[in-house]
Amino acid sequence: MTGPQVVLVGPMGVGKTTVGELLADRLGSTFRDTDADIVAAQGREVSDIFVDEGEPYFRALERAAVATALTEHAGVLALGGGAVIDESTRALLGEHPVVCLSMEVEEAVQRTGLNQARPLLAVNPRKQWRELMDARRPLYAEVARAVVATDGRTPDEVAQAVLDALELKEA
């Protein structure tokens, strides 16, 4: 198998970037985030793409970014919260060591709040987060080899739990 050592999926605000960077450091590899790839390629923030072009346009960019990263990147990869919506993305993820980071709604609202950079949670964060998770939870479960809860844990503890779940050794 070629591709990433670890792929992190999960809802927005769960800590995929923070944990991913820690994992990459511990594994002696590099970290990549597909949302950052999209921002770099488009020259604008994800929230601006959502507002200016709409969600379907963003999801097409995301699908392409994930496919590219899965073939090009050999370190730790974090995907945007909604990347698993796409069926072809889920199919590609089946070949990789995917871990879903999870959190409960209270933690999610505390972490994301009414942040304008999170366009899908702009109006009623609790209700919208629950609806998103109701739709996405089965998709995360479909692609993940393991689920690691982040509630009440430090990023270092979550990173260790991911390493343990995949039986990976630090570099």
C-alpha positions, 0 to 999 in steps of 0.5 A: 500500500502506498499513501499516508501513514494515517488519515484523520477524519471527523467533524470540524473543530475536532482537532484533526490539524493539531493532532495530525501535526503531533502525529507527524512529529512522533512518526518522523513524517510530514503533515498535510491538510486537504483544506489547506491545500484548497486554500493555497490553490484557490487563494481564499479561505474555505468559508469564502469559497462556500459563500462565493461559489456554494457547497457543491463547488467546494465539494468538487475541489475537496474531492480532487484535493483528497484524491491527489493527497492520497496518492502524493502524501506519505505522512499524516493527512487530515481531511475536511469534516465533510470530505466523507460525504463523497462516495468516491472519496469514501471508496478511495479511503478504504485502502488507507489507515483511517482514524475518525476523531470524535467529540460530543455536541457540547465540546463541538459548540465550545470549540467551534462556537459561532465562528464565521470560518465554519459556514455550516454552523453559522446560524444555530450551531448546536442544532446544525452540528447535531444534524451534520453528525447524524448524517456524517457519523455513519460515513465516518464509521464506514471509512474508519479503522478506529474511532478516537474520542477527543472529549476531555483529552489533550491533543497529546493523549489523542495522538497517543490513542491514534498511534495505539489504535493503529499499532504504530510506533514512534520514530 
